[in-house]
Amino acid sequence: MKKAKSFVLAISGILLLFAACTDSGLSVDPAKQKAIIDSTFAARSVVLKDSISQVCEERMKIEVAARADSTILAIQAANEEAN
């Protein structure tokens, strides 16, 4: 979540920077501006997706282990009741 917020802040900062440049008489080619924003967005998206994937994988390991443990305990309890 922190990375998503920092990503949004970074994009907002870049857009404000470009707006400030345009207002002060310095102009940036719109195509170049779009290319820079798209490049930054693509790079940040890759980092964010990798981070989210890593967190999901770790969480799955924990949750699958917990679910497997509870299933095994339930089967053992059912077997003990049957005996």
N, C-alpha and C positions, 0 to 999 in steps of 0.2 A: 504494500500500500504506500509506503514511503517513497519507493522508486517511482510509482505512478504519479504521485504528487510532484516529485522533483522533475519528472519528465514534463508534466504540464507547465510547471513554472519555467523550465528552460525554454520550451516552445513559446510561451508568453513573452519571455524576455527577448527572444530573438525577434518576434513580431514587433514588440515595442521599439527595439533598436532600429529595425527597418523603418518603422513609422517615423521615428525621430530623424533619421537620415533624410527621409523624403520631405519632412516639414522644414528642415534647415536649408533646403536648396540643393542638397546633395542627393542625386537620384541614383537609384540602383535599377538596373534593367529588371523588369518584372519576371522575365524568363529565368534570369540568373537567380533572382530572389526565390522563386519557386523551386528551382533546382537545389538551392542550399537548404531550404526548409524540408524538401522531400528527402534529401540525403540525411539530414539530421534525424528526421522522423524514422527513417528506415533503420539507421544505426541504433537509435534508442529502442525501437520496437524489438530488434533482435535481442538486445540485452535484457529487456523486460520479459520477453517470452522465455528466454533461457532461465531467468530467475524464477519465474512462475513454474516452469516445468520442474525445476529442482525442488522447489517447495512441495509441489504436488507429489513427486516421487517419494520424498521423505515421509510425507503424511500418509501416503498409501501403505508404505512399509509398516508404519506404526499401527494404522487401523486394521490392516489385514492380519497382522500378528495378534492383535487384541481379539478380532473376530474369530480367528482360528482357535485361540486359547479358550474362548467361551464356548465354542462349538464342541471342542474336545471334552471340556468339563461337563457339558450337558449330556454328551454321549456316555461318558463314564458314569454319571449319576443315573442315567436311564438303565445302564447295564447292571449297576449295583441294586437298583430297585427290582429288576427282573430276577435277580438271584436271590 
